[in-house]
Amino acid sequence: MSSELGDFLKARRRELSPPTAGLPADGRRRVPGLRREEVAVLASISPGHYTRLEQGRRRASEPVLDALARALRLSADERAYLFELSGKDAGRPLGRPGRQVRPQLRRLLDDLTHTPALVLGRCTDILPWNPPAAALFTDFALLSRDERNFVRLVFRDPAVRALYTDWPYMARACVAQLRMEAARDPHDPRLSALVAELSAQDPDFRTWWKDHRVAVRGAGTKDLRHPVIGELTLDWSALTDTADPDQQLIALTAAPGTPSHDGLRALRDLGAVTSGRTGPGVPGGGGEIAGASAQ
């Protein structure tokens, strides 16, 4: 992770101007952002110490990480990412299963009959889902196991992409969340393969991945344009399974009395229809296959 840490530090310092960082402006610069020496001054460490950190030749202590987070004006998510990168143990065992969903979590999903919900595993793999989620996004049951990946669908499936009224904003957030996940398990070969695939196939993904933006998947709002239901503004929440932190239940809701709440009721009815066709709003057994999808 030393290379990743260095890339992240360089990306963040290049975005800061001297006045923004509290330093005097000194005219035009050959390269944008702060110099290494300036970051070192702001963090109260020696220039050589900071240079070795960027070059991956030294590990940082927690006080130094705190100082760098303040010097680079990192957000809470970026600070957490910095600590994840610096605290990773290269000897951590790889290949955790991560696809087996606990029965308790599956029962909770099954009980959400009025609410689109699905479980995301490592690398944003889509594990079980309920019929409203299939009616909202796509018929997951007709996809292969490898195709059931949320980030891949967002970038590679035209119908899923068309659901989002502000696709660039949402897709960039997905990339930032995936990069945060990469810090937690940098040696996951499946994640590396996913990043390589999407970087080769999609220029937006490639650009945003190089930005080193990070975000925690917690909660937010999705503005959608469903081909059958119409406009929907849905609040989403990610509930982490403490027994398996690699899995999160994602549920989408709308405030009672709003058009979007009425739209979810129509979506529930749509999810009860069985169809063999694919595409958003056309369920085809997502609820029935939910158990098998996690195997």
C-alpha positions as CSV (number, residue, x, y, z in Angstrom):
1,M,0.0,0.0,0.0
2,S,3.0,2.3,0.1
3,S,2.6,3.3,-3.5
4,E,-1.1,3.9,-3.0
5,L,-0.4,6.1,0.0
6,G,2.1,8.1,-1.9
7,D,-0.3,8.6,-4.9
8,F,-3.0,9.7,-2.5
9,L,-0.8,12.2,-0.7
10,K,0.4,13.6,-4.1
11,A,-3.1,13.9,-5.4
12,R,-4.3,15.8,-2.3
13,R,-1.3,18.2,-2.1
14,R,-1.6,19.1,-5.8
15,E,-5.2,20.3,-5.2
16,L,-4.2,22.8,-2.5
17,S,-3.0,26.2,-3.3
18,P,-0.6,28.0,-0.9
19,P,-3.3,30.6,0.2
20,T,-5.9,27.9,0.8
21,A,-3.3,26.1,3.0
22,G,-2.5,29.3,4.9
23,L,0.8,30.0,3.1
24,P,1.8,33.1,1.3
25,A,1.4,33.1,-2.5
26,D,4.8,33.2,-4.3
27,G,3.8,33.8,-7.9
28,R,3.4,31.4,-10.7
29,R,4.4,27.7,-10.2
30,R,5.6,25.1,-12.6
31,V,3.2,22.5,-11.2
32,P,-0.1,23.0,-9.4
33,G,-0.6,22.6,-5.7
34,L,1.8,22.5,-2.8
35,R,5.4,21.5,-2.8
36,R,6.6,18.6,-0.6
37,E,8.5,21.0,1.5
38,E,5.4,23.1,2.2
39,V,3.4,20.1,3.3
40,A,6.2,19.1,5.6
41,V,6.2,22.6,7.1
42,L,2.5,22.6,7.6
43,A,2.7,19.1,9.3
44,S,5.7,20.1,11.4
45,I,7.9,17.2,10.1
46,S,11.1,17.3,8.2
47,P,11.0,17.5,4.3
48,G,13.0,14.3,4.2
49,H,10.5,12.5,6.4
50,Y,7.6,13.6,4.2
51,T,9.5,12.7,1.0
52,R,10.2,9.2,2.3
53,L,6.5,8.8,3.1
54,E,5.4,9.8,-0.4
55,Q,8.0,7.5,-1.9
56,G,6.9,4.5,0.3
57,R,10.2,4.3,2.1
58,R,8.8,5.0,5.6
59,R,5.7,4.2,7.6
60,A,3.9,7.0,9.3
61,S,2.9,7.1,13.0
62,E,-0.6,8.1,14.1
63,P,0.5,11.6,15.2
64,V,2.1,12.2,11.8
65,L,-1.0,11.0,10.0
66,D,-3.1,13.4,12.1
67,A,-0.7,16.2,11.2
68,L,-0.9,15.4,7.5
69,A,-4.7,15.2,7.6
70,R,-4.8,18.7,9.0
71,A,-2.1,20.1,6.7
72,L,-3.8,18.7,3.6
73,R,-7.3,19.8,4.7
74,L,-8.6,16.2,4.4
75,S,-12.3,15.5,4.9
76,A,-13.4,12.9,7.5
77,D,-13.7,10.2,4.9
78,E,-10.3,11.1,3.4
79,R,-8.7,11.0,6.9
80,A,-10.2,7.6,7.5
81,Y,-8.8,6.5,4.1
82,L,-5.3,7.8,5.0
83,F,-5.4,5.7,8.2
84,E,-6.7,2.6,6.4
85,L,-3.8,2.9,3.9
86,S,-1.2,3.4,6.6
87,G,-2.4,0.7,9.0
88,K,-2.9,-2.2,6.6
89,D,-1.1,-5.5,7.4
90,A,0.3,-7.0,4.2
91,G,0.2,-10.4,5.8
92,R,-3.6,-10.3,6.2
93,P,-5.2,-13.5,4.9
94,L,-6.8,-13.1,1.5
95,G,-9.8,-14.6,-0.1
96,R,-12.4,-14.4,2.7
97,P,-15.7,-16.0,1.4
98,G,-17.8,-12.8,1.8
99,R,-20.7,-14.2,-0.3
100,Q,-22.5,-16.2,2.4
101,V,-25.4,-14.2,3.8
102,R,-26.5,-14.9,7.4
103,P,-30.1,-16.2,7.7
104,Q,-31.0,-13.3,10.0
105,L,-29.9,-10.8,7.4
106,R,-31.8,-12.7,4.7
107,R,-35.0,-12.7,6.8
108,L,-34.7,-9.0,7.3
109,L,-34.4,-8.5,3.6
110,D,-37.4,-10.8,2.9
111,D,-39.6,-8.8,5.4
112,L,-39.0,-5.6,3.4
113,T,-41.9,-6.3,1.0
114,H,-42.6,-2.6,0.4
115,T,-39.0,-1.4,0.2
116,P,-36.4,-1.9,-2.5
117,A,-33.5,-3.6,-0.8
118,L,-30.4,-5.6,-1.6
119,V,-27.3,-6.8,0.1
120,L,-23.9,-5.7,-1.2
121,G,-20.9,-7.7,-0.5
122,R,-17.2,-7.1,-1.2
123,C,-16.4,-5.2,-4.4
124,T,-20.1,-4.2,-4.5
125,D,-21.2,-7.7,-5.5
126,I,-25.0,-7.9,-5.4
127,L,-25.9,-10.9,-3.1
128,P,-29.6,-11.4,-2.3
129,W,-32.2,-8.8,-3.3
130,N,-36.0,-8.5,-3.0
131,P,-38.6,-8.1,-5.8
132,P,-39.0,-4.3,-5.4
133,A,-35.2,-3.9,-5.9
134,A,-35.3,-6.0,-9.1
135,A,-38.3,-3.9,-10.3
136,L,-36.4,-0.7,-9.6
137,F,-33.0,-1.6,-11.0
138,T,-32.9,-4.6,-13.3
139,D,-33.7,-8.3,-13.3
140,F,-30.7,-9.5,-11.4
141,A,-31.8,-13.1,-11.8
142,L,-31.1,-13.1,-15.5
143,L,-27.5,-11.9,-14.9
144,S,-24.6,-14.2,-14.3
145,R,-23.0,-14.1,-10.9
146,D,-20.1,-12.0,-12.2
147,E,-22.5,-9.5,-13.8
148,R,-24.3,-9.0,-10.5
149,N,-22.0,-6.2,-9.4
150,F,-23.4,-2.8,-8.6
151,V,-20.5,-0.6,-9.9
152,R,-20.2,-2.7,-13.0
153,L,-23.9,-2.2,-13.8
154,V,-23.7,1.5,-13.1
155,F,-20.9,1.9,-15.7
156,R,-21.7,-0.9,-18.2
157,D,-25.4,-1.4,-18.3
158,P,-27.1,1.4,-20.4
159,A,-30.5,0.8,-18.8
160,V,-29.2,1.1,-15.2
161,R,-27.2,4.1,-16.2
162,A,-30.3,5.8,-17.7
163,L,-32.1,5.4,-14.3
164,Y,-30.0,8.2,-12.8
165,T,-31.0,11.8,-13.5
166,D,-27.4,12.9,-12.5
167,W,-25.4,9.9,-13.5
168,P,-21.9,11.5,-13.3
169,Y,-22.5,12.6,-9.7
170,M,-23.8,9.2,-8.6
171,A,-21.2,7.2,-10.6
172,R,-18.3,9.3,-9.2
173,A,-19.6,8.6,-5.6
174,C,-19.6,4.9,-6.4
175,V,-16.0,5.1,-7.5
176,A,-15.1,7.0,-4.3
177,Q,-16.8,4.3,-2.2
178,L,-15.0,1.5,-4.1
179,R,-11.6,3.2,-3.5
180,M,-12.4,3.3,0.2
181,E,-13.1,-0.4,0.1
182,A,-9.8,-1.0,-1.7
183,A,-8.0,0.5,1.3
184,R,-9.6,-2.0,3.6
185,D,-8.5,-5.0,1.4
186,P,-5.9,-3.9,-1.1
187,H,-4.9,-7.4,-2.0
188,D,-8.3,-8.6,-3.1
189,P,-7.7,-10.0,-6.7
190,R,-11.4,-9.7,-7.6
191,L,-11.3,-6.0,-6.8
192,S,-8.1,-5.5,-8.7
193,A,-9.7,-7.3,-11.7
194,L,-12.9,-5.1,-11.5
195,V,-10.9,-1.9,-11.4
196,A,-8.7,-3.0,-14.3
197,E,-11.8,-4.0,-16.4
198,L,-13.7,-0.8,-15.8
199,S,-10.6,1.4,-16.3
200,A,-10.0,-0.2,-19.7
201,Q,-13.6,0.0,-20.8
202,D,-14.8,3.3,-19.4
203,P,-12.8,6.6,-19.6
204,D,-14.9,8.2,-16.8
205,F,-14.1,5.4,-14.4
206,R,-10.5,5.6,-15.4
207,T,-10.3,9.3,-14.7
208,W,-12.3,9.3,-11.4
209,W,-10.3,6.3,-10.1
210,K,-7.1,8.3,-10.6
211,D,-8.6,11.2,-8.7
212,H,-8.2,9.3,-5.4
213,R,-11.5,10.6,-4.1
214,V,-12.8,8.5,-1.2
215,A,-16.2,8.2,0.5
216,V,-17.9,6.0,3.1
217,R,-21.1,4.3,2.0
218,G,-23.5,5.4,4.6
219,A,-26.6,7.3,3.4
220,G,-27.9,9.6,0.7
221,T,-30.5,10.4,-1.8
222,K,-31.0,9.0,-5.3
223,D,-32.9,10.9,-8.0
224,L,-34.2,8.3,-10.5
225,R,-36.2,8.3,-13.7
226,H,-37.9,5.0,-13.8
227,P,-39.2,3.9,-17.2
228,V,-42.5,2.7,-15.8
229,I,-43.1,4.5,-12.5
230,G,-41.6,7.9,-13.5
231,E,-39.6,10.3,-11.3
232,L,-38.5,9.0,-7.9
233,T,-36.5,10.7,-5.2
234,L,-35.4,8.0,-2.8
235,D,-33.4,8.1,0.5
236,W,-31.0,5.2,0.8
237,S,-29.3,3.9,3.9
238,A,-26.5,1.3,4.2
239,L,-26.8,-0.9,7.3
240,T,-23.6,-2.9,8.0
241,D,-23.9,-6.4,9.3
242,T,-21.6,-6.3,12.4
243,A,-21.2,-10.1,12.1
244,D,-19.7,-9.6,8.6
245,P,-18.7,-6.0,8.0
246,D,-18.1,-6.9,4.3
247,Q,-21.9,-7.0,3.8
248,Q,-24.3,-4.1,3.8
249,L,-28.0,-4.1,3.5
250,I,-29.0,-1.2,1.2
251,A,-32.6,0.0,1.6
252,L,-34.4,2.7,-0.4
253,T,-37.3,4.6,1.1
254,A,-39.4,7.7,0.5
255,A,-41.2,10.1,3.0
256,P,-44.9,9.2,3.4
257,G,-47.3,11.4,1.5
258,T,-44.8,12.2,-1.3
259,P,-45.2,11.2,-4.9
260,S,-42.1,9.0,-4.5
261,H,-43.8,7.1,-1.7
262,D,-46.8,6.4,-3.9
263,G,-44.3,5.4,-6.6
264,L,-42.8,2.8,-4.3
265,R,-46.2,1.3,-3.7
266,A,-46.6,1.0,-7.5
267,L,-43.1,-0.5,-7.7
268,R,-44.1,-3.1,-5.1
269,D,-47.0,-4.2,-7.4
270,L,-44.7,-4.2,-10.4
271,G,-42.3,-6.4,-8.5
272,A,-45.0,-9.0,-8.0
273,V,-45.3,-9.5,-11.7
274,T,-43.3,-12.4,-13.2
275,S,-41.6,-11.7,-16.6
276,G,-38.8,-13.1,-18.6
277,R,-37.7,-9.8,-20.0
278,T,-34.8,-7.7,-18.8
279,G,-34.3,-4.1,-17.9
280,P,-35.4,-1.7,-15.2
281,G,-38.9,-2.2,-14.0
282,V,-39.2,-5.7,-15.3
283,P,-38.8,-8.2,-12.5
284,G,-38.1,-11.8,-13.3
285,G,-37.8,-13.7,-10.1
286,G,-35.2,-11.7,-8.2
287,G,-37.0,-12.5,-4.9
288,E,-37.1,-16.2,-5.8
289,I,-33.5,-16.4,-6.7
290,A,-32.3,-14.3,-3.7
291,G,-31.2,-17.3,-1.8
292,A,-29.4,-18.9,-4.7
293,S,-27.6,-15.6,-5.5
294,A,-25.6,-15.7,-2.4
295,Q,-24.3,-19.2,-2.8
